[in-house]
């Protein structure tokens, strides 16, 4: 326990050691207490205080960021006060612990809890005290089973008309059309940009929509789809073009006569937003193809089309898979664009808008949990793929 | 040889041409928004935004009152050397560079003589921005010279809210993730493999799944509608990617650098703060931009955690609210949308290189 430095100063007295330990523990407790108290007071002040908004904002930022830094320093200091072997044993948990606590609380446990909720009716599992399980197990089980619906919510998810239309939109329009279109357009632009004389500018401008929020993009595209009476001048770009070509102006996203194809007008928005992402990754991958490989093929008389399909595509296949899975996951969860553009009306509902409506408007806890679980199940193949990739990389370490 | 050269030139022309068209298509929506946001309320709904660019249009040069000339609208009328019926005049009769057109109804309308001229309807001002940004009442001068007092939309307040949400929601996860990434990369402890696998698995978990349980806990802790609540939520949802990204970077720091520091007696904490953090700045910056844009542009988490309180509204909620209440008031919507885009666009264009690097490393984010 005692380090050589401590035993070296004359007679090691047990009482002195005990006193030192008490002081040490006391100091540790005191410092912790002060830190927690200060942070808690800051929290209360931020919650109830009414200083001008700008001042509150700066205080909030200082409190939030500073608080985290102080807590790490505190915990590390506490652990370093311990005997060496304990420091070594505990320090890793000081480093990874806070992250794990947050991940488990905010991500992992919710997966379990949502799965559990999905087995119950619209009020979710009844709020029974756990002690009841021991004092009155019969009533506890009866209380639970009164609300228990088993897989009923999942049956509803796959039979309800609105939910079926949402599933169709997600899988047909968003995964089936939006994803390959984004990947193909991104690849096309990456190849074009690679040979153009204004590559940087072009890439930068096509990438720009990535910085725009979906809500902002919705305003932009609402304006493009804006419709006026047929005899009035069209202020929406699309209708102006359509009318100039002799067509009839429409609201496009709410044009139910062509349903479900009005979804395509939402797909265009996401295409505009996401192509930049695909392009940037493809562009980097294409630049990674060795020049000798391309030159050799061209020397052998391969046409540009052959070079593209026989050499480029196989070479960047890994990137294509990554981009495709990323966009699939993204489109699976698509929410903001649909919610702001149409509110899910006119047959444009998707899984995430249905989830939001069931969860926060209809307040149907069990059903909305089941929808969230369906989303989770849909991403499991990607999750397994990622885990395999990670394992392989670690093996090469 | 010569034909090969011209084929090459043709191909390069084709490539540049197609790319230029695509870039143009990509840019038009934003240009339309930007131009419209400076236009007057009346102009914006009556003429398309591209009419601010010079274009040829009919401009009236003379107005003729048909009743003064004793013309009978129900029969044939002869005006300026042209004979036509009311119907024909109503549709407009073009002759060279001039046009005759009946304006108004049959009994009281007038005939206009118009000439085709180059015009623009550019009548731009920052009034829309003043009305959107300011919180108090705003004086707006109408096109006819009258002055009107309108209530501002207080977008500046929403901008401050967004910054207050986004800055800590970017810095806190970076700090927590950097500690964790260092722990996973350079410390030995039991459960390390399993715990890191959990991080990787959580990369793609849709955050919808977490919303309801998290909301319940926050309600129990009185965190709903608070800044701390939304920081925690964004931290939790951003952590898997942050840890994954920073782990990849921190792990690749050469072992010798760290070992020489340990031999000199440095603790893990010192090595981390003095050595690893400064070395990881590129990776930290890449994730910071990624997370900042994500939080700034987020709508769902803000909607669920912050709720309807107008005092804590962030820009995306403010803008979505404006879409709901104004619908067709394009002069305000376009200005608001551009305000919401200004900061992310600034961040994006100034730090683009870091952002691209972050995307490449983090393209597995769910």
Interface residues (C-beta under 8 A of the other chain):
Chain A: X43 X46 X47 X53 X54 X56 X57 X60 X61 X64 X65 X68 X69 X72 X76 X80 X89 X91 X92 X93 X94 X95 X96 X98 X99 X100 X102 X103 X105 X106 X107 X108 X109 X110 X111 X113 X114 X117 X189 X192 X193 X195 X196 X197 X198 X201 X202 X204 X205 X206 X207 X208 X209 X210 X211 X212 X213 X214 X215 X216 X218 X219 X220 X221 X222 X223 X224 X226 X233 X234 X235 X236 X237 X240 X272 X275 X277 X280 X281 X284 X304 X322 X323 X325 X326 X329 X332 X333 X335 X336 X339 X340 X352 X355 X356 X359 X360 X365 X368 X369 X371 X372 X373 X375 X376 X379 X382 X383 X386 X387 X390 X397
Chain B: X11 X12 X15 X16 X18 X19 X20 X22 X23 X26 X27 X28 X29 X30 X32 X33 X36 X44 X45 X46 X47 X48 X49 X50 X157 X160 X161 X163 X164 X167 X168 X171 X172 X175 X176 X177 X179 X180 X182 X183 X184 X187 X188 X189 X192 X195 X196 X197 X198 X199 X200 X201 X202 X203 X204 X205 X206 X207 X208 X209 X210 X211 X212 X213 X214 X217 X226 X227 X228 X231 X232 X233 X235 X236 X237 X239 X240 X243 X251 X267 X268 X269 X272 X293 X296 X297 X298 X299 X300 X304 X315 X316 X319 X320 X323 X328 X330 X333 X334 X336 X337 X340 X341 X344 X345 X347 X348 X349 X352 X356 X359 X360 X363 X364 X365 X366
